[in-house]
Amino acid sequence: MSKIAVEKVREFRAEAKFQRTSPQKAKLVLDTIKGMRVEQALNTVHFSTKRMGPVIEKVLRSAIQNATYVSQEQGLDVDVDNLYVRTAVANEGPRMKRIRPAPMGRAFRYQRRLAHIIVTVAEKKSSSASAAATSGETAGTKKSKKPAAKKAAAKKAPAKKAAAKKAKAAK
């Protein structure tokens, strides 16, 4: 049996818990940086107009610092310029129940949502052959699906017209 050396990809993460925003609003910013290189992600978040931009930037910087710290402590060779945002998630935290005064002595209940923001960075693999193979497969599947749908629609339309013409001619 041959042994295959599988190199484990190191992940470094940072969390910001109990942030005063809904997870849905935080996900708007987090979805923009998923899969980006760290430097580009920092620029994107820094110039974001969303209120959660500075908080997410702080979490991203913390994840980068965690990567440098752990690499120094464990003697790993981690290149900060080669890091990318692997996952960026906003999970729901506990909800704060609040009451708003309403007319005629009544009260309406509402909830203030909290979010737990988790950003994970990892080092990109240096082998470009595997990345090219996976991107080639996804591009190939997209190309094969689109023309098939167009061809099927194009074949059905003339068949219906031809059947309608034959029916009119028979009358």
C-alpha positions as CSV (number, residue, x, y, z in Angstrom):
1,M,0.0,0.0,0.0
2,S,1.3,3.4,-0.8
3,K,1.0,6.2,1.7
4,I,-0.3,9.5,0.5
5,A,1.0,12.5,2.4
6,V,-1.9,14.8,3.1
7,E,-0.9,18.2,4.2
8,K,-3.4,19.6,6.8
9,V,-4.6,23.1,6.1
10,R,-4.2,25.2,9.2
11,E,-7.2,27.4,10.1
12,F,-7.1,30.4,12.4
13,R,-10.2,31.9,13.8
14,A,-11.5,34.8,15.7
15,E,-14.9,35.5,17.3
16,A,-16.9,38.5,18.4
17,K,-19.8,37.5,20.6
18,F,-22.9,39.4,21.6
19,Q,-22.7,42.1,19.0
20,R,-25.7,44.4,19.0
21,T,-27.0,43.7,15.5
22,S,-29.1,41.1,13.8
23,P,-27.2,38.2,12.2
24,Q,-28.9,39.1,8.9
25,K,-27.3,42.5,8.8
26,A,-23.9,41.2,9.7
27,K,-24.2,38.5,7.0
28,L,-24.5,41.2,4.3
29,V,-21.0,42.3,5.0
30,L,-19.6,38.8,5.7
31,D,-20.8,37.5,2.4
32,T,-18.8,40.1,0.5
33,I,-15.5,38.9,2.0
34,K,-15.9,35.1,1.9
35,G,-13.1,33.6,-0.2
36,M,-11.2,36.8,-0.6
37,R,-7.5,37.3,0.1
38,V,-7.0,38.9,3.5
39,E,-5.6,42.1,2.2
40,Q,-8.5,42.6,-0.2
41,A,-11.0,41.6,2.5
42,L,-9.6,44.2,4.9
43,N,-10.0,46.9,2.2
44,T,-13.5,45.9,1.4
45,V,-14.6,45.9,5.0
46,H,-12.8,49.1,5.8
47,F,-14.6,51.0,3.1
48,S,-18.0,49.4,3.6
49,T,-20.8,51.7,4.4
50,K,-22.5,49.2,6.7
51,R,-22.5,49.8,10.5
52,M,-21.0,46.4,11.1
53,G,-18.0,47.1,8.9
54,P,-15.6,48.3,11.7
55,V,-16.6,45.3,14.0
56,I,-16.0,42.8,11.2
57,E,-12.7,44.5,10.4
58,K,-11.6,44.1,14.0
59,V,-12.5,40.4,14.0
60,L,-10.7,39.9,10.7
61,R,-7.6,41.6,12.0
62,S,-7.8,39.5,15.2
63,A,-7.9,36.3,13.1
64,I,-4.8,37.4,11.2
65,Q,-3.0,38.2,14.5
66,N,-4.0,34.7,15.7
67,A,-2.4,33.2,12.6
68,T,0.9,35.0,13.2
69,Y,0.9,34.3,16.9
70,V,0.2,30.6,16.6
71,S,2.7,30.2,13.7
72,Q,5.4,31.8,15.9
73,E,4.5,29.7,19.0
74,Q,4.4,26.4,17.1
75,G,7.2,27.1,14.7
76,L,4.9,26.9,11.6
77,D,5.7,28.7,8.4
78,V,2.6,30.7,7.7
79,D,2.7,33.4,5.1
80,V,0.3,36.2,6.1
81,D,0.2,37.4,2.5
82,N,-1.0,34.0,1.4
83,L,-4.0,33.9,3.8
84,Y,-7.6,34.1,2.6
85,V,-11.0,34.2,4.4
86,R,-12.2,30.6,4.5
87,T,-15.4,31.1,6.4
88,A,-17.2,34.2,7.7
89,V,-20.4,33.4,9.7
90,A,-22.8,35.3,11.8
91,N,-24.7,33.1,14.2
92,E,-27.7,34.2,16.2
93,G,-27.0,35.0,19.9
94,P,-29.6,35.3,22.7
95,R,-32.4,37.7,22.1
96,M,-33.2,40.5,24.5
97,K,-36.9,40.9,25.2
98,R,-38.1,44.4,25.4
99,I,-41.4,46.2,25.9
100,R,-42.6,49.3,24.1
101,P,-45.5,51.4,25.5
102,A,-48.6,51.3,23.3
103,P,-51.8,53.3,23.3
104,M,-54.4,52.9,25.9
105,G,-52.1,51.5,28.6
106,R,-51.1,48.5,26.6
107,A,-47.6,47.3,25.8
108,F,-46.1,45.7,22.7
109,R,-43.2,43.2,23.0
110,Y,-40.3,43.2,20.6
111,Q,-36.9,41.5,20.5
112,R,-33.4,42.9,20.1
113,R,-31.3,40.4,18.3
114,L,-27.6,39.7,19.0
115,A,-25.1,38.1,16.7
116,H,-21.9,36.0,17.2
117,I,-19.5,36.7,14.4
118,I,-16.9,34.1,13.5
119,V,-14.2,34.6,10.9
120,T,-11.8,31.9,9.9
121,V,-8.7,32.4,7.8
122,A,-6.5,29.8,6.2
123,E,-3.4,29.6,4.0
124,K,-4.0,29.0,0.3
125,K,-2.5,25.9,-1.0
126,S,0.5,26.4,-3.3
127,S,-0.5,23.7,-5.7
128,S,-2.3,25.5,-8.5
129,A,-3.0,22.3,-10.4
130,S,-5.7,21.2,-8.0
131,A,-7.3,24.6,-7.9
132,A,-7.3,24.7,-11.7
133,A,-8.9,21.3,-11.9
134,T,-11.7,22.2,-9.5
135,S,-12.4,25.5,-11.2
136,G,-12.3,23.8,-14.6
137,E,-14.9,21.2,-13.4
138,T,-17.2,23.9,-12.1
139,A,-16.9,26.0,-15.3
140,G,-17.5,22.9,-17.4
141,T,-20.6,22.0,-15.6
142,K,-22.0,25.5,-15.9
143,K,-21.3,25.6,-19.6
144,S,-22.9,22.2,-20.2
145,K,-26.0,23.1,-18.3
146,K,-26.8,26.4,-20.0
147,P,-26.6,25.2,-23.7
148,A,-28.7,22.1,-22.9
149,A,-31.5,24.3,-21.5
150,K,-31.4,26.5,-24.5
151,K,-31.4,23.6,-27.0
152,A,-34.3,21.9,-25.2
153,A,-36.4,25.1,-25.4
154,A,-35.5,25.8,-29.0
155,K,-36.6,22.2,-30.0
156,K,-39.9,22.4,-28.3
157,A,-41.0,25.7,-29.8
158,P,-40.9,24.6,-33.5
159,A,-42.6,21.3,-32.7
160,K,-45.6,23.1,-31.2
161,K,-45.8,25.4,-34.2
162,A,-45.6,22.6,-36.6
163,A,-48.3,20.7,-34.8
164,A,-50.5,23.8,-34.9
165,K,-49.9,24.3,-38.6
166,K,-50.8,20.6,-39.3
167,A,-54.0,21.0,-37.3
168,K,-55.0,24.1,-39.3
169,A,-54.2,22.4,-42.6
170,A,-56.3,19.4,-41.7
171,K,-59.4,21.6,-41.1
